[in-house]
Amino acid sequence: MKKLIGILSVVFLMIPFGTTFAQEHSGGDGLIYVHSAKAIGKGYLNTYFNSRFFGKLGGAGLRVATYWDVQGAFAINYGLTDRLELQLLPVLYQDTNRGTPGYNIPDDFFLKLKIGSLGDPESPFRFGIIASTRIPTGKTHNIIYEPYSAGTIEAGFTGLMSYFKDVGYPEDNYSFHANLGYIFHNDAGNKLTDSPNDTVSAKSISTELTYGFGLRYPFDKWDITFEFNGNAFLQKPPVTAFSRENYFYFTPGVRYKVLRWLNIDFAADLRMTPDKDETKYEFGIRRLPMQLPSTWPDWRINLAVQVFILPVSLRQESERDILMKKAASRRELFEQIVRQQKETEAAEKELERIKKERRKAEK
């Protein structure tokens, strides 16, 4: 218990929590960013405390300072049915690097509804879809180093596909996940800055595609994950917007399975796209020091803690109970396969008998 308390203390001290709309932490049964097509199941409830941060020195002479991009969120996932899952995700903290105090507390609120676990139960493939909305509860928007947002109610949809090597116990073997999403920014007519010289507003609604794919490979106490995620604007935001550029990140990570109901995630985002700045600064928008990336962070660190709250049996079952359940389930699956094989053989014999009788009758 002392070891567990120590681990949790270190993690919570390091976590200021975080998420975004285009690159939101998945929570539930997914990876860091890439969602799983599998729903968590009816009556299941878990929480996901997550953080993402980047920092770098910038400036000259006596004005050198560390510029931070820290964000944090607390996700709650609940299984309404075996195929319907609800996620509530309030962003608790977001650095803005603009004005005073230079951060949002709280930032925006996200609501997601997932239909998952679709497909043939005996197939290794699962499919699903997520409907998402972003509600602008934060004070400042259009934040550098963060996915574009104009401070309006946004909507999005994400298609999900997953492949599980072990259909009966997906967590016991490797799995592959792929997502393709669409975001409707609802920003037509919006001015993005507070600068008095800025006369630019969005002439049309900004839209973008988001995509991601990843692999989870489990071991006894650790999982290894590899993810790729990116975006492609269909209609770019105004020239006064930060993060107008498309991004592509590689995110290797590990999960430490402390207990059956407690996981700790660690991952690093590595930007694969060049540092290309498409924002126009002649309207009074302040540039960051030249030592800093001008578009997206070239690296970021992700930390997260996942806690399974319901069902309570997750914290009560022993390892022996779990192994016995798995053995019984696999025995039932094997017996079902044997029965199906015998039924198939019997049907083939009956078909052959009918063919023989027909040939005799024709003679």
ZISULSUL-V592150 format. One record per pair of residues at least 12 apart in sequence whose C-alpha atoms are under 7 Angstrom apart, sorted by the first residue. I is the first residue (numbers start at 0). J is the second residue. D is the distance in whole Angstrom. If there is no record, write none. Layout:
i=I j=J d=D
i=I j=J d=D
This chain:
i=14 j=49 d=7
i=14 j=50 d=5
i=14 j=302 d=7
i=15 j=50 d=6
i=15 j=70 d=6
i=15 j=71 d=5
i=16 j=48 d=6
i=16 j=49 d=4
i=16 j=50 d=4
i=16 j=51 d=7
i=16 j=70 d=6
i=16 j=71 d=3
i=16 j=72 d=4
i=16 j=73 d=7
i=17 j=49 d=5
i=17 j=50 d=4
i=17 j=51 d=5
i=17 j=70 d=4
i=17 j=71 d=3
i=17 j=72 d=4
i=17 j=90 d=6
i=18 j=70 d=6
i=18 j=71 d=6
i=18 j=72 d=6
i=18 j=90 d=7
i=19 j=146 d=7
i=21 j=146 d=6
i=21 j=209 d=7
i=26 j=47 d=6
i=26 j=74 d=7
i=27 j=39 d=7
i=27 j=45 d=7
i=27 j=76 d=6
i=33 j=176 d=7
i=33 j=177 d=7
i=33 j=178 d=7
i=33 j=211 d=6
i=33 j=212 d=6
i=33 j=213 d=6
i=34 j=178 d=7
i=35 j=159 d=7
i=35 j=161 d=6
i=35 j=176 d=6
i=36 j=115 d=5
i=36 j=116 d=6
i=36 j=125 d=6
i=36 j=126 d=5
i=36 j=127 d=5
i=36 j=159 d=5
i=36 j=160 d=5
i=36 j=161 d=5
i=37 j=115 d=5
i=37 j=116 d=4
i=37 j=125 d=6
i=38 j=81 d=7
i=38 j=82 d=6
i=38 j=83 d=7
i=38 j=84 d=6
i=38 j=115 d=5
i=38 j=116 d=6
i=39 j=78 d=6
i=40 j=78 d=5
i=40 j=80 d=6
i=40 j=81 d=4
i=40 j=82 d=7
i=41 j=78 d=4
i=41 j=79 d=5
i=41 j=80 d=4
i=41 j=81 d=5
i=42 j=77 d=7
i=42 j=78 d=5
i=42 j=79 d=6
i=42 j=309 d=7
i=42 j=310 d=7
i=43 j=77 d=6
i=43 j=78 d=5
i=43 j=309 d=5
i=43 j=310 d=6
i=44 j=76 d=6
i=44 j=77 d=5
i=44 j=78 d=7
i=44 j=307 d=6
i=44 j=308 d=5
i=44 j=309 d=5
i=45 j=75 d=6
i=45 j=76 d=5
i=45 j=77 d=7
i=45 j=306 d=6
i=45 j=307 d=4
i=45 j=308 d=5
i=45 j=309 d=7
i=46 j=74 d=6
i=46 j=75 d=5
i=46 j=76 d=6
i=46 j=305 d=6
i=46 j=306 d=5
i=46 j=307 d=7
i=47 j=73 d=6
i=47 j=74 d=5
i=47 j=75 d=7
i=47 j=303 d=7
i=47 j=304 d=6
i=47 j=305 d=4
i=47 j=306 d=7
i=48 j=72 d=6
i=48 j=73 d=5
i=48 j=74 d=6
i=48 j=303 d=5
i=48 j=304 d=5
i=48 j=305 d=6
i=49 j=71 d=6
i=49 j=72 d=6
i=49 j=73 d=7
i=49 j=302 d=6
i=49 j=303 d=4
i=49 j=304 d=6
i=50 j=70 d=6
i=50 j=71 d=5
i=50 j=72 d=7
i=50 j=301 d=6
i=50 j=302 d=5
i=50 j=303 d=6
i=51 j=69 d=6
i=51 j=70 d=6
i=51 j=71 d=7
i=51 j=299 d=7
i=51 j=300 d=5
i=51 j=301 d=4
i=51 j=302 d=7
i=52 j=68 d=6
i=52 j=69 d=4
i=52 j=70 d=6
i=52 j=299 d=6
i=52 j=300 d=5
i=52 j=301 d=7
i=53 j=67 d=6
i=53 j=68 d=5
i=53 j=69 d=6
i=53 j=296 d=7
i=53 j=298 d=7
i=53 j=299 d=5
i=53 j=300 d=7
i=54 j=66 d=5
i=54 j=67 d=4
i=54 j=68 d=6
i=55 j=67 d=7
i=55 j=291 d=7
i=57 j=288 d=5
i=57 j=290 d=5
i=57 j=291 d=6
i=58 j=288 d=5
i=68 j=94 d=5
i=69 j=93 d=6
i=69 j=94 d=5
i=70 j=92 d=5
i=70 j=93 d=4
i=70 j=94 d=6
i=71 j=90 d=6
i=71 j=91 d=6
i=71 j=92 d=5
i=71 j=93 d=7
i=72 j=88 d=7
i=72 j=89 d=6
i=72 j=90 d=4
i=72 j=91 d=5
i=73 j=88 d=6
i=73 j=89 d=6
i=73 j=90 d=7
i=74 j=86 d=7
i=74 j=87 d=6
i=74 j=88 d=4
i=74 j=89 d=7
i=75 j=87 d=5
i=75 j=88 d=6
i=82 j=114 d=6
i=82 j=115 d=5
i=82 j=116 d=6
i=83 j=113 d=6
i=83 j=114 d=5
i=83 j=115 d=6
i=84 j=112 d=6
i=84 j=113 d=5
i=84 j=114 d=6
i=85 j=111 d=6
i=85 j=112 d=5
i=85 j=113 d=6
i=86 j=110 d=6
i=86 j=111 d=5
i=86 j=112 d=6
i=87 j=109 d=6
i=87 j=110 d=5
i=87 j=111 d=7
i=88 j=108 d=6
i=88 j=109 d=5
i=88 j=110 d=6
i=89 j=107 d=6
i=89 j=108 d=4
i=89 j=109 d=6
i=90 j=105 d=6
i=90 j=106 d=5
i=90 j=107 d=6
i=90 j=108 d=6
i=91 j=104 d=6
i=91 j=105 d=5
i=91 j=106 d=6
i=92 j=104 d=5
i=92 j=105 d=5
i=92 j=106 d=6
i=93 j=106 d=6
i=95 j=142 d=6
i=103 j=137 d=6
i=103 j=138 d=6
i=103 j=139 d=7
i=104 j=137 d=7
i=105 j=137 d=6
i=106 j=136 d=6
i=106 j=137 d=4
i=107 j=133 d=7
i=107 j=134 d=6
i=107 j=135 d=5
i=107 j=136 d=5
i=107 j=137 d=5
i=108 j=133 d=6
i=108 j=134 d=5
i=108 j=135 d=7
i=108 j=136 d=6
i=109 j=132 d=6
i=109 j=133 d=5
i=109 j=134 d=6
i=110 j=131 d=6
i=110 j=132 d=5
i=110 j=133 d=7
i=111 j=129 d=7
i=111 j=130 d=6
i=111 j=131 d=4
i=111 j=132 d=7
i=112 j=129 d=6
i=112 j=130 d=5
i=112 j=131 d=7
i=113 j=128 d=6
i=113 j=129 d=4
i=113 j=130 d=6
i=114 j=127 d=5
i=114 j=128 d=5
i=114 j=129 d=6
i=115 j=127 d=4
i=115 j=128 d=7
i=121 j=166 d=7
i=123 j=162 d=5
i=123 j=163 d=5
i=123 j=164 d=6
i=123 j=166 d=6
i=124 j=161 d=6
i=124 j=162 d=5
i=124 j=163 d=6
i=125 j=160 d=6
i=125 j=161 d=5
i=125 j=162 d=6
i=126 j=159 d=5
i=126 j=160 d=5
i=126 j=161 d=6
i=127 j=158 d=6
i=127 j=159 d=5
i=127 j=160 d=7
i=128 j=157 d=6
i=128 j=158 d=5
i=128 j=159 d=6
i=129 j=156 d=6
i=129 j=157 d=5
i=129 j=158 d=7
i=130 j=155 d=6
i=130 j=156 d=5
i=130 j=157 d=7
i=131 j=154 d=6
i=131 j=155 d=5
i=131 j=156 d=6
i=132 j=152 d=7
i=132 j=153 d=5
i=132 j=154 d=4
i=132 j=155 d=6
i=133 j=152 d=6
i=133 j=153 d=5
i=133 j=154 d=6
i=134 j=152 d=5
i=134 j=153 d=7
i=135 j=150 d=5
i=135 j=151 d=6
i=135 j=152 d=6
i=141 j=191 d=6
i=141 j=240 d=6
i=141 j=241 d=6
i=142 j=241 d=6
i=143 j=241 d=5
i=143 j=242 d=7
i=144 j=242 d=7
i=144 j=294 d=6
i=144 j=295 d=5
i=144 j=296 d=6
i=145 j=242 d=7
i=146 j=242 d=6
i=147 j=241 d=7
i=147 j=242 d=6
i=148 j=184 d=7
i=149 j=186 d=6
i=149 j=191 d=6
i=151 j=185 d=6
i=151 j=186 d=6
i=152 j=185 d=7
i=153 j=183 d=6
i=153 j=184 d=5
i=153 j=185 d=6
i=154 j=182 d=6
i=154 j=183 d=5
i=154 j=184 d=7
i=155 j=181 d=5
i=155 j=182 d=4
i=155 j=183 d=6
i=156 j=180 d=5
i=156 j=181 d=5
i=156 j=182 d=7
i=157 j=178 d=6
i=157 j=179 d=5
i=157 j=180 d=4
i=157 j=181 d=6
i=158 j=178 d=6
i=158 j=179 d=5
i=158 j=180 d=6
i=159 j=177 d=6
i=159 j=178 d=5
i=159 j=179 d=7
i=160 j=176 d=6
i=160 j=177 d=5
i=160 j=178 d=7
i=161 j=175 d=6
i=161 j=176 d=4
i=161 j=177 d=6
i=162 j=174 d=5
i=162 j=175 d=5
i=162 j=176 d=6
i=163 j=175 d=7
i=171 j=217 d=6
i=172 j=216 d=7
i=172 j=217 d=6
i=173 j=215 d=6
i=173 j=216 d=4
i=173 j=217 d=6
i=174 j=214 d=6
i=174 j=215 d=5
i=174 j=216 d=7
i=175 j=213 d=6
i=175 j=214 d=5
i=175 j=215 d=7
i=176 j=212 d=5
i=176 j=213 d=5
i=176 j=214 d=6
i=177 j=211 d=6
i=177 j=212 d=4
i=177 j=213 d=7
i=178 j=210 d=5
i=178 j=211 d=5
i=178 j=212 d=6
i=179 j=209 d=6
i=179 j=210 d=4
i=179 j=211 d=7
i=180 j=208 d=6
i=180 j=209 d=5
i=180 j=210 d=6
i=181 j=207 d=6
i=181 j=208 d=5
i=181 j=209 d=6
i=182 j=206 d=6
i=182 j=207 d=5
i=182 j=208 d=6
i=183 j=205 d=7
i=183 j=206 d=5
i=184 j=204 d=6
i=184 j=205 d=5
i=184 j=206 d=6
i=185 j=204 d=6
i=185 j=205 d=7
i=186 j=201 d=6
i=186 j=204 d=5
i=186 j=205 d=7
i=187 j=201 d=5
i=187 j=202 d=6
i=187 j=203 d=5
i=187 j=204 d=5
i=188 j=200 d=5
i=188 j=201 d=5
i=188 j=202 d=6
i=189 j=201 d=5
i=191 j=239 d=7
i=191 j=240 d=7
i=194 j=283 d=6
i=194 j=284 d=7
i=196 j=282 d=5
i=196 j=283 d=6
i=197 j=282 d=5
i=197 j=283 d=7
i=200 j=237 d=7
i=201 j=236 d=7
i=201 j=237 d=5
i=205 j=234 d=5
i=205 j=235 d=6
i=205 j=236 d=5
i=206 j=232 d=6
i=206 j=233 d=5
i=206 j=234 d=5
i=206 j=235 d=7
i=207 j=230 d=7
i=207 j=231 d=6
i=207 j=232 d=4
i=207 j=233 d=5
i=207 j=234 d=7
i=208 j=230 d=6
i=208 j=231 d=5
i=208 j=232 d=6
i=208 j=233 d=7
i=209 j=229 d=6
i=209 j=230 d=4
i=209 j=231 d=6
i=210 j=228 d=6
i=210 j=229 d=6
i=210 j=230 d=6
i=211 j=227 d=5
i=211 j=228 d=4
i=211 j=229 d=6
i=212 j=226 d=6
i=212 j=227 d=6
i=212 j=228 d=7
i=213 j=225 d=5
i=213 j=226 d=4
i=213 j=227 d=6
i=214 j=226 d=7
i=220 j=255 d=6
i=220 j=256 d=5
i=221 j=253 d=7
i=221 j=254 d=5
i=221 j=255 d=5
i=221 j=256 d=6
i=222 j=253 d=6
i=222 j=254 d=5
i=222 j=255 d=7
i=223 j=252 d=6
i=223 j=253 d=5
i=223 j=254 d=7
i=224 j=251 d=6
i=224 j=252 d=5
i=224 j=253 d=6
i=225 j=250 d=6
i=225 j=251 d=4
i=225 j=252 d=6
i=226 j=249 d=6
i=226 j=250 d=5
i=226 j=251 d=6
i=227 j=248 d=6
i=227 j=249 d=5
i=227 j=250 d=6
i=228 j=247 d=6
i=228 j=248 d=5
i=228 j=249 d=7
i=229 j=246 d=5
i=229 j=247 d=4
i=229 j=248 d=6
i=230 j=245 d=6
i=230 j=246 d=6
i=230 j=247 d=7
i=231 j=245 d=5
i=232 j=245 d=7
i=238 j=278 d=5
i=238 j=279 d=5
i=239 j=278 d=6
i=239 j=279 d=6
i=240 j=278 d=6
i=241 j=278 d=6
i=242 j=294 d=6
i=242 j=295 d=7
i=243 j=277 d=6
i=243 j=278 d=7
i=244 j=277 d=7
i=246 j=272 d=6
i=247 j=270 d=6
i=247 j=271 d=6
i=247 j=272 d=6
i=248 j=268 d=6
i=248 j=269 d=5
i=248 j=270 d=5
i=248 j=271 d=6
i=249 j=268 d=6
i=249 j=269 d=5
i=249 j=270 d=6
i=249 j=271 d=7
i=250 j=266 d=6
i=250 j=267 d=5
i=250 j=268 d=5
i=250 j=269 d=6
i=251 j=266 d=6
i=251 j=267 d=6
i=252 j=265 d=6
i=252 j=266 d=4
i=252 j=267 d=6
i=253 j=265 d=6
i=253 j=266 d=6
i=259 j=313 d=7
i=260 j=306 d=6
i=260 j=307 d=5
i=260 j=313 d=6
i=260 j=314 d=6
i=261 j=305 d=6
i=261 j=306 d=5
i=261 j=307 d=6
i=262 j=304 d=6
i=262 j=305 d=5
i=262 j=306 d=7
i=263 j=303 d=6
i=263 j=304 d=5
i=263 j=305 d=6
i=264 j=302 d=6
i=264 j=303 d=5
i=264 j=304 d=6
i=265 j=301 d=6
i=265 j=302 d=5
i=265 j=303 d=7
i=266 j=300 d=6
i=266 j=301 d=5
i=266 j=302 d=7
i=267 j=298 d=7
i=267 j=299 d=6
i=267 j=300 d=5
i=267 j=301 d=6
i=268 j=298 d=5
i=268 j=299 d=5
i=268 j=300 d=6
i=269 j=297 d=6
i=269 j=298 d=5
i=269 j=299 d=7
i=270 j=297 d=5
i=270 j=298 d=6
i=274 j=292 d=7
i=274 j=293 d=6
i=274 j=294 d=6
i=275 j=294 d=6
i=276 j=293 d=6
i=276 j=294 d=6
